[in-house]
């Protein structure tokens, strides 16, 4: 269907949903949360002029597009004071050709977060799932570095995708929180350069850590390995031709990401990652699981109808 703007009452309900989303992990024992304001998800849609074309208080201007994020940060922090950690992930740009989020506009968003005193960490990323060349999709068909670069006084290593933007962020006057840079890191030397140069305080590993969850201890921080050996293994997601056959661009481009979602679920179930899974195999498995779970839900509802001792899930207000 054609997207349409939320009404203000719905905006308020969504804000309450986010606040409840912070309460649940805290009740479960987590020490902090992150608001995901990047990659074209809902909060990112409010922040980008490409998607936020509203003419009310939640749009029309840079300040209006920031209103929901400011509200969430303020109200979540009021409910969850320190030492509970509040982090925000933001785009440095969304790479949309028509009215997209530029680096200058993104810098103003980051400026408020890093100086408001309510945020413990800001993570820099970029991209939008609608755009194939955003950095969200362009690493699936290329292998990681085969040889780690050397650090030389005359050569700056810009292994991460968004290093230059992060360097602008750390120069903000009144900076009050650490900056994390994520996306593109593969080698020890590239990560070391980003930190030693002052471009960031922390390094984020996403897909690399999914395939090799022990990579920090086994490779990056292992002093027994040289810099040339301390890098992520090359990898290409198999059967990308399958995703290219999908006529809906967003769906097709999103299929390779399912490879990493699958492996994250494997890790969560105590299994090791499986780098040999193919996109076509993942899709077929999803179809089978959907059918199986559908029958399971049907049987469960029948049993609940005749068995009054059904356990109830605890509700967290």
PyMOL commands that set and color helices and strands:
alter all, ss='L'
color gray80, all
select helices_A, chain A and resi 8-27+42-47+62-79+103-115+163-169+188-196+207-211+215-220+240-244+249-268+279-306
alter helices_A, ss='H'
color red, helices_A
select strands_A, chain A and resi 32-37+85-91+121-125+178-182+202-204
alter strands_A, ss='S'
color yellow, strands_A
deselect
rebuild
show_as cartoon
